[in-house]
């Protein structure tokens, strides 16, 4: 059990100490829940912080149950979970998600260009992983930029999701602090799992990169 996302980030820092001040390493996190953890890692390890924008595609009868995930220019579907879901619903959801992600990109970055991840060591962070679909779509998006390697760092994850991620040749290493036998939702492993808002993301992203520039 983690007290909050900040504490989870501090515990992950210990596992990633070898990357402190690494000139080619970048912390990349999934908004919004992963951002406080990404910020803690970026601050403690003196690394830049970037975002990867992706969002789960919820089942039409249970939005919390992911049948896949979409990014601005890629998608992934769970063949079992999405088997009986109409193509029309899926396409409409992807279009809606991409409109939302496009707006978030403008909010989070403004006129600033994200760091090019080519030849970088990407440390991909979230506050936990349940199905793995959002994380896998994020990995696929990052891979398009041809990083040197991708490391996945998580406080908690389900066995099934980690199995799917381990099967990806794109991932060099997975660090997961807690792989519980009974996994229902990421939030059950935090005392404080308060929502993270867009304003929090903007503030932490700006602050992380100010800290990084000061540390250079």
C-alpha positions in Angstrom: 0.0 0.0 0.0 1.3 3.5 -0.9 0.4 6.6 1.0 0.0 8.7 -2.1 1.5 9.1 -5.6 4.4 11.1 -4.3 5.5 8.4 -1.9 5.2 5.8 -4.7 7.5 8.0 -6.9 10.1 8.3 -4.1 10.1 4.5 -3.8 10.6 4.1 -7.5 13.5 6.5 -7.4 15.5 4.0 -5.4 15.1 1.5 -8.2 16.2 4.0 -10.9 19.1 5.6 -9.1 21.5 4.6 -11.8 19.8 7.1 -14.2 20.4 10.1 -12.0 21.7 13.0 -14.2 21.9 10.7 -17.2 22.3 12.9 -20.2 20.2 10.7 -22.5 17.4 9.7 -20.1 13.9 11.2 -20.1 11.0 10.6 -17.7 7.8 10.2 -19.8 4.5 9.9 -18.0 0.8 9.3 -18.8 -1.6 12.1 -17.7 -3.1 12.6 -15.5 -2.5 10.1 -12.7 1.1 9.3 -13.6 2.2 13.0 -13.6 2.8 13.4 -9.8 4.9 10.2 -9.9 6.8 11.4 -13.0 7.4 14.8 -11.4 8.9 13.2 -8.3 11.2 11.0 -10.4 12.2 13.9 -12.6 13.0 16.1 -9.6 14.9 13.4 -7.6 16.9 12.1 -10.6 17.5 15.5 -12.3 15.9 14.4 -15.5 13.5 16.2 -17.9 9.8 15.3 -17.8 7.6 14.7 -20.8 4.1 13.4 -21.4 2.6 10.8 -23.7 -1.1 11.3 -24.4 -3.3 8.2 -24.5 -6.6 7.2 -23.1 -8.5 4.0 -22.6 -11.5 3.1 -24.8 -14.2 2.1 -22.3 -16.8 -0.6 -22.8 -20.2 0.8 -23.9 -21.9 -0.7 -20.8 -19.1 -0.1 -18.3 -16.8 2.9 -19.2 -14.3 1.8 -16.5 -13.7 -1.5 -18.2 -11.1 -0.9 -21.0 -11.5 -2.6 -24.3 -8.5 -0.8 -25.8 -6.8 2.5 -25.9 -6.1 5.3 -28.3 -3.5 8.0 -28.8 -3.5 10.9 -31.3 -2.4 8.7 -34.1 -2.5 5.0 -32.9 -4.9 2.6 -31.3 -4.9 -0.9 -29.6 -7.9 -3.2 -29.0 -8.1 -6.1 -26.7 -9.5 -8.9 -29.0 -11.4 -10.6 -26.2 -12.8 -7.5 -24.5 -13.8 -5.8 -27.8 -15.1 -8.9 -29.5 -18.8 -8.0 -29.3 -18.5 -4.2 -29.4 -19.6 -2.6 -32.6 -17.1 -1.0 -34.9 -19.2 2.1 -35.1 -19.0 2.6 -31.3 -15.2 2.0 -31.3 -14.6 4.5 -34.1 -16.8 7.1 -32.4 -15.0 6.7 -29.2 -11.6 7.0 -30.9 -12.7 10.2 -32.6 -13.9 11.6 -29.3 -10.7 10.6 -27.4 -8.5 12.2 -30.1 -10.4 15.5 -29.9 -9.9 15.4 -26.1 -6.2 14.5 -26.4 -5.6 17.2 -29.0 -7.1 19.8 -26.6 -5.0 18.5 -23.7 -1.9 18.7 -25.8 -2.6 22.4 -26.4 -3.3 22.9 -22.7 -0.2 21.1 -21.4 2.4 22.3 -23.9 1.1 25.6 -25.3 3.7 26.7 -27.9 6.5 24.5 -26.4 7.6 21.6 -28.5 8.0 18.2 -26.6 11.4 16.7 -26.4 12.4 14.5 -29.3 12.8 11.0 -27.9 15.0 9.7 -30.7 18.0 7.8 -29.3 16.8 8.6 -25.7 16.4 6.2 -22.8 12.7 6.6 -22.1 11.6 5.8 -18.5 7.8 5.4 -18.9 5.9 6.0 -15.7 2.3 5.6 -14.6 0.6 5.3 -11.2 -0.2 1.7 -11.9 -1.5 -0.7 -14.6 -4.7 -2.8 -14.7 -5.3 -4.1 -18.2 -2.2 -2.7 -19.8 -4.0 -1.4 -22.9 -3.3 2.3 -22.3 0.4 1.6 -21.4 0.9 -0.6 -24.5 -0.6 2.1 -26.8 1.7 4.6 -25.2 4.7 2.3 -25.8 3.8 2.0 -29.4 3.5 5.8 -29.8 6.9 6.3 -28.2 8.5 3.6 -30.3 7.6 5.6 -33.4 10.2 8.2 -32.3 12.9 5.5 -32.2 14.2 5.8 -28.7 17.4 3.9 -27.7 15.3 1.9 -25.2 12.2 1.9 -23.1 12.0 1.2 -19.4 8.6 0.8 -17.8 8.5 1.9 -14.1 5.3 1.3 -12.0 4.4 1.3 -8.3 1.8 -1.5 -8.9 0.5 -3.7 -11.7 -1.7 -6.7 -12.4 0.0 -10.0 -13.4 -1.9 -10.1 -16.6 -1.0 -6.6 -17.7 2.7 -7.1 -16.9 2.7 -10.4 -18.8 1.4 -8.5 -21.9 4.0 -5.8 -21.5 6.9 -8.3 -21.0 6.0 -9.8 -24.4 6.7 -6.6 -26.2 10.2 -6.5 -27.8 10.0 -2.7 -27.5 10.5 -2.8 -23.7 14.0 -3.2 -22.3 13.1 -3.6 -18.7 10.1 -3.5 -16.3 10.3 -2.2 -12.8 7.1 -2.9 -10.7 7.2 -2.5 -6.9 4.0 -4.5 -6.2 2.4 -7.3 -8.2 -0.5 -8.4 -6.0 -2.4 -11.6 -6.2 -5.8 -9.9 -6.0 -5.9 -6.9 -8.3 -9.2 -5.0 -8.9 -8.1 -1.4 -9.5 -5.0 0.7 -9.2 -6.7 3.0 -6.6 -7.1 0.1 -4.1 -3.3 0.2 -3.4 -3.2 3.9 -2.4 -4.4 5.5 0.8 -4.8 8.8 -1.1 -5.8 8.4 -4.7 -7.2 11.9 -5.3 -8.0 13.0 -8.8 -5.2 14.8 -10.7 -6.6 17.8 -12.7 -5.4 19.4 -15.9 -4.2 22.4 -13.9 -2.0 20.1 -11.8 -0.5 18.6 -14.9 0.4 22.0 -16.4 1.9 23.2 -13.1 4.0 20.0 -12.5 5.2 19.8 -16.1 6.4 23.5 -16.0 8.0 23.1 -12.5 9.8 19.8 -13.4 11.5 21.4 -16.4 12.4 24.5 -14.5 14.1 22.3 -11.9 15.9 20.4 -14.7 17.2 23.5 -16.3 18.5 24.8 -13.0 20.2 21.4 -12.4 22.2 21.6 -15.7 
